[in-house]
Amino acid sequence: MNIPLQLLNGLTPSHFLAEYWQKKPLLIRQAIPNFIGLLSPNDLAGLACEENVQARIISQKKDIWQVKHGPFDDADFAKLGKKNWTLLVQSVNQHLSEAADLLAQFNFIPHARLDDLMVSYAPTGGGVGAHVDSYDVFLLQGSGKRNWKISAQTDLSLVENAPLRILKHFKPEQEWVLEAGDMLYLPPQIAHWGVSESDDCMTYSIGFRAPKTQELLHEFLNYLQDHIQEKGFYSDPNLSLQIHPAEISDDMISKVDEMLQKITWDKKHVADFLGKYLSEPKVDVVFAPNKKISKVEFNKQLATKTLWLSLKSQLLFANDNFYLNGEKLTVPGDIYKEIKYLADYNHLKTDALEANIHDACSDSLYDAYLAGYVCLKR
């Protein structure tokens, strides 16, 4: 429903999208009142010590920046001083159900655009330097305070030899201190610098992906290799004698150019490509298969439990085609409504479904259950 949201300073989602999204920053005081965060600094540090979690520690001593990648251990944290460093943990939504619940509040942005929830902890003075991002981000303050400075400057020259893309000539134009529950929305290419003003500063960054044109081109051409088959062979029955046998002739170039011009695609190909590409898990994501049960047993459990997407899963659809973790999912027409609900809200109460709908869901999702893409909870 397009109703005013406290999360958006009382704006409706449509108003926010029309006036602010990818256009200008928005400061929102008490976007989530009484929000102090989803986990403690110790909990975040614990995540950063796990093998399958992407984490970084960024520190600054005088004008020297350093970056160290996880996984970490207690000794790594013991070496850190009392200020001027930051712990960043990516994709917390893949490890914490409460994080997935937080992201659900941002459902006015398509799931296909969502990247992840990054959580940072910093003592006083901690930050990652002035920088710009190519994507949209909501910066939600948990515990502590953070000072944010932003600028729409066009000078994007960088500090030489730094391990981070830090702006060399940052000139702030606006400045705020955010406290627990406050949130700052920044569109792409707005320079910003956040610095902790307390020893318990935790910031929740909800980022939205913006693939580079070159990346989309590369991935789409890879997709075409497997989905478009052109017949025929190169031929040159009227080949004439060349002065230089090592020369690639203009005639050959023209013939190959004509062959390549025959490669065509339509919106169905683009939709299918996007469904697979945008739902593809990141390379570091590993799914734990569920305990193997028979299809009959799976069907029985659907009748008493709620079906949930794994925290690591992405289910998208284009028209009536469904894509789960980079793979096309076979879904019969009589359960389009139910699977779309599962995609939108990450869960589906299957105990109240009619028998034929229930059975169709079982047929479509049994293999996904075995792979660990979905799970059952009471």
N, C-alpha and C positions, 0 to 999 in steps of 0.2 A: 504494500500500500504506500502511496506517495504522500505520507503525512510528515509534518515537521518532526525532526529528530533532535533531541538534546545533544546527541553526538555531533551534530552539524550546526550547533549554535542556534537551533530553532529553525533552520532552513529545511525545506523539503528536499529529498534527494534530487528531484528534477531541477530545483533552483540551484542547488550546489553544482550539479553537472553543467548547467548552462552558464553559470557565472564564474565558477572557480576552477573546475576540473581542467587541468593543463593550461590554465590561464593566469591565475594569481594566487598568492598564499592566503591562508585563512587561519587566524589564531582563535582557538575555542577554549574559553575558560570553563573548567569543570565539565568537559565533554562526558566523562564518566565520574560522577561525584563519588567521593570516598574510595576511589581506586588507588590502591597502594601496590598493586602488582599481583602476579600469579605465582611467583616463587621468590625465595630469599637469595641473597648473594651466594650463600653456601650451596644452595640447590643449583644455581646457575654454574658455579664452579664445578660441581659434581658432574653436570652434563658435559662440560668442556673436557672432562677427563675420559669420556667414553670414546671408544674407537670409531663409532659410526656417526659422530657429531662433528660438524664443521665449526671450528672456533679459532679465534685469534686473540692475541694480547698485543696491544699497540701502546708503546710508551714513548715518552719524549724527555730527553735530557738536554737542557739548553736548546740548541736548534737542531739536534740530531733526533730523527725519528727511527724507531725500530719496530719491526713486526715479527712475531713468532706465531707459528701455526700449531694447533693442537694435533692429537690429544695431549693434554697436560697431566701433571701429577702434583702432589703436594709440594715437592721441591721447587717447582716452577713458580708457584704462588708465594712461597717463602722468600724468594729472591726479590720480589717486587717491593718497592718502597711504599711510603704512606700517601703518595700523591703522584699525579701526572701519568697515570696509566689507565687503560680501558680494556675490559674483557668483552668481546663480542661473540655471541653464539647465534648461528644461523638456524633457520627452519625449526624453531622451537615448537611450532604447531605440529610437527611430525612426531613429537615425543611427549607432548602434554595435552591431554584432552581439554583442559581449561583454556589453552591457547587456541584450540580450534573453535571453542565457544566464543572467544573474543573476536576472532576473525569473522564469525557469523554476523556480527553487528555491522560489518562492512559489505553486506550482501547487495548493496545498491551499486556496487562495481562488479562487473561480470567475473566469474571464477576464472575464465580464460586469461584474465589480466593479472590475477594474483600471483605473486612470487612467493613470499614467505613472511613469517614473523621473526624478526631478529631482536634479540634482547641484549642490552648492554649493561654492564655495571662499571662504575668508575668512582674512585675516591676524589677528594677535592683536586681540581685542576685537570682531571682526566678528560680526554677528548681525542678526536681523530684528525684534527686540523680542518682548516677551511677547504671546502671542496664543492663540486657540483655533481649531481647524479643525472643519469639519462632517463630516470623513471620517476613516477609519482610516489610520494611517501607521506604517511601520517605518523607523526612523532608524538606518541602518547607517554606522558610522564608517569612513572610509578612512584616509588619512594624517593625522597630527597628532592633536590632542586637542580635544574640545569639552565644555564644562561644560553639563549640562542641569539645569534646575530645572522642576519640574512642580507643579501644584496642581489640586484638584478644586473650586476656589472657584466660587461662584455669582454673584459680582459681576463682570459682564462689561462694565461701562461702559468707554468708549473715550476715548483721548486726542483732544481736539478738534482739528480741522483738520489731522490727520496724514494723509499719503498712504497709510498702511497702517492696518489695523485693530489698533492696539496697545492693550493693556489699560492702563487708567489706574491701577488699584490691584492690581497683581500681588503675591500673597502666597505665596511658594513653600512647599511642604510636604515635598518630597523633592528630593534633589540628588545627582547623580553626575557623574563625569568619564569620558567614553567615549574609549577608545583604539582603534587599528586593529583591526577585526574585531568590536568590541562593537556591540550593537544594542539599541535601545529601541523597544518597541511602545507606541503610544498610541491608545486609542479616541477617538471623537469627543468634543468638548467638554471635553477635559482641557487646561487652560491650561499652556503650556510656553514656555520661553525658553532658547535655545541660544546660547552665546557661545564663540567660538574662544579656546583657551588656547595656541595655537602659530601660527607664521607659515605653516604648510603644511596647514591644516585643510580637509579635504574630506569632506563628508557626502553620503551617497546615500539619498534619501528615496523609498521605495516607497509611493505613495499609491493609495488605492482610492476610486473615485468614489461619491458619494452624492447623486443628483439631488434637487433640491427638489421637494416635492409640486406646487407651482405650475408648475414646469418640465415635469414629467410630464403634468400636466393640459393644459397648453398644447399640448405636442407630440402628445398622444393625440387631442385634438380636431382638430388639423390632419390627423392620420392618418385620422380618421373621415370627413372631407370627401371623401377619395378612395376610401374603401372601403365606405361605406354609402350607398345611394341609396334615398330614400323617395319614393313616388309621391304624386300629388295636388297640389292647390292650395288656398290659403286661399279660403274662400267664406263668405258671410253672406246667404243668401236671405231671412232673416227680419229684415233690418236695419230698425231703427226710427229715427225721427227724433230727432236729438240737439239739445239746447239749445245746446251749444257745438261747432261743427264742428271746432275745433282739438283737442278732447279725444280721447285714446285711451281708449275705453270699457272698462269691466270685462268686457263681453262679448267684445270683441276679444282682450283679454289672456287670458281663459279659453280661447278657441278656440286661440290660438297655444300656450298652455301645454299643451293637450291634444295638439297636433301634436308638440311637442317630447318629450312623454312617450313617444311611440311609437318614439323612437330607442333602440335596444337594441344590445348587443354581448355577446359571450361570450368565454371564455378563449382561443379560437382567434384572435380579433382581438387580444387583449392580447399573446399570444405572438408574433404576427406583427409587431405594433407594436414590441415590445421587441427582437426580432431585428434589425429595421431601424434602430431608434433607437440601440441600444447598440453596434452595429457601425459606425455612421456615423463617418467620420473627422472630426477637428476641422477647423474652417474654414480653418486655415492649412496643412493638409496637401496637398501636391501630389505626384501620382504621375508618374514618368517612364516612358512607354511603352517596352516592350521592342522591340528591332529586329524588324520585321515578318517573319515567316516563314510558310510555308504550314502548313496543318493537318497535312499529311502529314509535313513536316519536324519539326513539334512532336511528333508521335507518335513519330518515330524517336528524337528526343532524350530523350523520357521513358524509353526503353528503356535508356539508358546513364547517365543523370544522376539526381540527387535533386531532387525538387520541394520548393521552400521558399516559405512565405508571405513577401511583402515585409515588411521591418521596420515599415512603416507600416500594414500590413493587419491587420484584425480579422475572424476567421472564427468565428461562433457558430452554434449550432443549438438548436432547441427541438423535441423529439420527433424527427421525421424531416424537418424543414424547416431549410434551411441559409441563412445570411445572411453575405454577404461585402461589407464596406465599405458597408453601408446598402442593399444590393440582395439580393433573393432569388435564390439560386443553384439552378439546375435540376440535381438530382442523382438519377439512377435508383437504384432500390432495391438493385441488386446491388453498389453501391459505397458504401453508407451507412457501413460499417465503416471503409473507407479514408479517406473524407472527414472522419469524426469524429476519426480519428487525426491527420490533418493539422491540424484545428482545435485539438486538445489539445496537440500537440507542435510545431506550426509547420513540420513537414517530413514528407515521405513518400517512402520509397525505392520508386520505381516500376519499377526495373530487374528486380525479382524477382516482379512481379505476373503473374498469369495473363493470357493474351492478351485475353480478353473484359473483364476488369477494367481492364486497361491501356487498352484502346480507350474504355471508358466514362469513365475519368478524363480522357482526351484530349478527348472530346466536351464534358465538363462544364467544363473549365478552360482551353480554348483562348482564349476571349475574355478571360478573366481574365489570362492570360499577356500578350496583346497590350496590355492596359490597364496592365500593370506591377504588378498585384495579387499575382502569383506570379512566381517565377523558377526557373531550372534551374541547378544547380551540380553539379560532379563530386564 
